[in-house]
Amino acid sequence: MNKQDLDQFKQQLLQQQQELIALTREGEESTRPVDLDPSSVGRLSRMDAMQSQAMAQENKRRRSVQLVRISAALERIEEGEYGYCAACDEEINRRRLEVDPAAPFCVVCASKV
């Protein structure tokens, strides 16, 4: 993989990182505890609010996992290890990296995990 390719993947990763951080900030309010005061909302409204809160918390967790994957990929770029499988050290197919630039494993090793 040449320097131009690495720079391109680095820019994609940095852009994804910024987008995820922005989404996390925007979603903070939806993960706050649900008010259980029965006089303020009905039972079904509370259930809807609790379901929305649970979905928001799961989205936040997934964004957090993706941010860790992106940080690890950026670190691999800096160390000169980007594009190589973390399990078998074989080169990761470029098409796979185009789909998921944070991918740490080749297709064969990813299917084993």
Buried (B, 14 or more C-beta within 10 A) or exposed (E): BEEEEBEBBBEBBEEBBEEBEEEBEEBEEBBEEBEEEEEEBEEEEBEEBEEEBEEBEEBBEEBEEBBEBBEBBBEBBEEEBBBBBBBEEEEBEEEBBEEBBBBBBBEEBBEEE
